[in-house]
Amino acid sequence: MPSWIPREDARCFGGALPSLVLYSAEPVVQLPRFRLVGGGRPAVCSGYAFTPGVTFCMIEGPGRFRLMVEGITHRDEADDRFVWLGLVERAGGVVLAVVDSRDPARGWAELAQDERVRGGYVAIHRRSG
């Protein structure tokens, strides 16, 4: 299982529920299988938290599961990244999908049909205090 995903293997999509699609040749079996629930929305990844950031994001889960995703590496990318981070903040999280091929972007229904795809909705990690 990878612990780090380079930016070239991460795609960010906007919308009412922003998405983060990650490519990993190694399966990430710690995440649940990607599936849809009532209304065609991705199921919640219970016990997982998403910490968004400009230069990297972190997905943390039960046990010692940690997955760091590289963000921008050049300031020219900052505007687009801040727009996406704003969408993530408004949505309270992100739809995460980890795929094992670099196929063109697919919709949630197609991702849910592929038993190898892992993920779902991951809420933002909120610090208490």
ZICOR-V79380 format. One record per pair of residues at least 24 apart in sequence whose C-alpha atoms are under 6 Angstrom apart, sorted by the first residue. I is the first residue (numbers start at 1). J is the second residue. D is the distance in whole Angstrom. If there is no record, write none. Layout:
# ZICOR-V79380
I/J/D, I/J/D
This chain:
# ZICOR-V79380
1/26/6, 1/28/5, 3/67/5, 4/67/6, 4/68/5, 4/69/6, 5/69/5, 6/70/5, 7/70/5, 7/71/6, 17/91/6, 18/88/6, 18/94/5, 19/94/5, 19/95/4, 19/96/6, 20/96/5, 21/96/6, 21/97/5, 21/98/6, 22/98/5, 23/98/6, 23/99/5, 23/100/6, 24/100/5, 25/100/5, 31/118/6, 31/119/6, 32/118/6, 32/119/6, 33/118/4, 33/119/6, 34/112/5, 34/117/6, 34/118/5, 34/119/5, 34/120/5, 35/112/5, 42/120/5, 42/121/6, 43/120/5, 43/121/6, 44/120/5, 44/121/5, 45/120/6, 45/121/6, 45/122/6, 49/122/6, 49/123/5, 49/124/6, 49/125/5, 50/122/6, 50/123/6, 50/124/5, 50/125/5, 51/124/6, 51/125/5, 92/123/6, 92/124/6, 93/122/6, 93/123/4, 93/124/5, 94/121/6, 94/122/5, 95/120/5, 95/121/4, 96/120/5
